[in-house]
Amino acid sequence: MPAPVATSNSLGPALIAAPTAQTRSRRALWAALGLVALVIIIGGAWFDLQRSGRHRHADAVAVRQSPSAATEKAIAVLPFADMSEKKNQEYFADGMAEEILGLLAKILTTS
């Protein structure tokens, strides 16, 4: 008949060591280092996405990748047609086009 194998219950409280303060502090240190590493990895991935622009809409990426759009900002406002019956409102249509162009220029210079 084989000899009985000792189990944790049969060893007694003297042989089963509870985690010491040093073991707990090492675990806490490793957990803190793991958390710091995770924050650095997530922050680096977020920074890379922001810098590369991969998070933006596909149209914005296509505009960003075109060589002329990267070097120069431009916008065109086509003139409005005077569609009044008397054709005497051309100054109003020109003023509207100039006003829209001015407002768009402000928006483009601030962004």
N, C-alpha and C positions, 0 to 999 in steps of 0.2 A: 504494500500500500504506500502511495506517495506521501511525502511530508506535507503538512498543511502550509499554504502560502500566506504570508502575513499581509493583511489589508490595512488600510489607513485607520480603520476603527480599532484594530487589534494592536496598533503600535503604541497607543497611549498619548496623552496630551504632551508629554515631555519631548517626544520625537517629532511632532508636527509643529513646525515653526510658523507663527503668524508673520505676515509681512512686516518688516521693520520700517522705521521712519525713513531710513536711507533708501529702501526699495520704493517706498511711496514717493519720495522726493524725486527719484530717478524717473519713475513713471510720469509724474507731473511735468518734469523737464522735457521728456520726449514728447508728451502730448502738446506742450506749448511750442516746441520746435516744429512739430508737424503742422500745427495750426498756423504758425508764422510762414512756413513754406507754402502752405495752401493759399494763404492770402497773397503772397508774392506771385505765385503762379497765376491766380485769377486776375490780379492787378496787371500783370504783364500781358496777359491775353487781351484784357480790355483795352490797354494802351495800344497794343498792336492793331486791334480792330479800329480804334479811333484814328490812328495815324494812317492806316492803309485805306480806309474808306470802304471796306468790304461790307460794312453794316448798312450802307446807304442803298437807296433804290437803284435799280439797274440803269435807268435813264441818267441818273446823276453820275454814275460810274462811266457811262459811255461819253458824256460830256467832259468829264474830268480827264479821260484818256486821250481825247483828241488834241493834237499839238497846238492848234490855234487857240483853243479855249483855255489852255493852261497858261499861255503867254499874254493874252489880251482879252479884256472883257468888252463886249460890244452888244448893243441892242438897237433894233430898228423899229421905229413907229411910223407906220404908213399914214399918209394924209387921209383925212376924212373927205368924203365927197359931199358937195352942197346939193342936197336933194330937195331943197325947198322949191315951191312952184315958181317963185320970182327969181331964183338963183341969186339972191342978195345976202346970203348968210355965209359966204365963203370965209369972211374974217372970223366968224364964230368957229367954223370947222378947223381953221388954222390954229386958233387959240387953244382949242381942245387938244389938238395933237401936241402942241408945244408944252402945255401943262402936264399932260401924261408923260411926255419925255422927261420933263424936269423932275417929276415925282419918282419915276423909275431910276433916274440917275442918282437921286438921293439914296434910294434903297440899295442900289448896287455899290455905292461908295461906302456905306455903313456896314455892309456884310462882308 
